[in-house]
Amino acid sequence: TPGYQTAFSQLAFAGKKEHDPVGQMVNNPKIHLAQSLHKLSTACPGRVPSMVSTSLNAEALQYLQGYLQAASVTLL
C-alpha cells in the first residue's frame, strides 16, 4: 500500500524481567513453607495445627499435608 511505513515501538514493560526478592534463596517454596511451619510449630507446640485446621478449607489442607510429607516434617 502506498504511504505505509513500518515502525518499531518498544513497550514500556515488555522487555523487563520481574524482580524476585526471594529468588535464589528458596529453591522450592512448598518445602520452604512446610519447614517454616514446622519451625513455628516447635516454638509454639499445639497452636499451629489448630490454627491451620480451622483456617484452611479442606482442599488447601490437603495440599499443605502434601507439602509437609514432601518435606518429611510434621506439625507439633
C-alpha positions in Angstrom: 0.0 0.0 0.0 1.3 3.4 -0.8 2.4 5.6 2.1 2.7 2.7 4.6 5.8 2.7 6.7 6.8 0.1 9.3 7.8 1.4 12.7 9.2 -0.1 15.9 7.8 1.0 19.3 9.1 -0.9 22.4 6.5 -1.4 25.1 7.4 0.1 28.4 7.3 -3.1 30.5 7.5 -5.8 27.8 11.2 -6.5 28.0 11.9 -6.1 31.7 12.3 -9.1 33.9 10.3 -9.2 37.1 12.5 -8.9 40.2 12.0 -11.9 42.5 13.1 -10.9 46.1 13.2 -14.5 47.2 14.7 -15.8 44.0 17.8 -17.9 44.7 17.3 -18.1 48.5 14.4 -20.5 48.2 14.7 -23.4 45.8 11.3 -25.0 46.5 8.7 -22.7 48.0 6.4 -25.6 49.0 9.2 -27.3 51.0 10.2 -23.9 52.5 6.7 -23.3 53.7 6.5 -26.7 55.3 9.8 -26.3 57.0 8.9 -22.8 58.2 5.6 -24.1 59.6 7.5 -26.9 61.4 9.9 -24.4 63.0 6.9 -22.3 64.1 5.1 -25.4 65.5 8.2 -26.4 67.5 8.3 -23.0 69.0 4.6 -23.0 69.9 3.5 -26.7 70.2 -0.2 -27.3 69.7 -1.1 -23.9 68.3 -0.1 -24.1 64.7 -2.0 -27.3 63.8 -5.2 -26.0 65.4 -4.9 -22.6 63.6 -4.2 -24.4 60.3 -7.1 -26.8 60.6 -9.6 -24.1 61.5 -8.3 -21.5 59.0 -7.9 -23.6 55.8 -10.6 -25.2 53.7 -10.3 -29.0 53.0 -8.6 -28.7 49.6 -5.9 -26.3 50.9 -5.4 -28.5 53.9 -4.8 -31.5 51.6 -2.2 -29.5 49.7 -0.5 -28.5 52.9 -0.4 -32.1 54.1 1.3 -33.0 50.8 3.9 -30.3 51.3 4.6 -31.5 54.9 5.0 -35.1 53.6 7.4 -33.9 50.8 9.5 -32.1 53.4 9.4 -35.0 55.8 8.1 -32.8 58.7 5.1 -32.8 60.9 3.4 -30.0 62.9 3.6 -30.4 66.6 
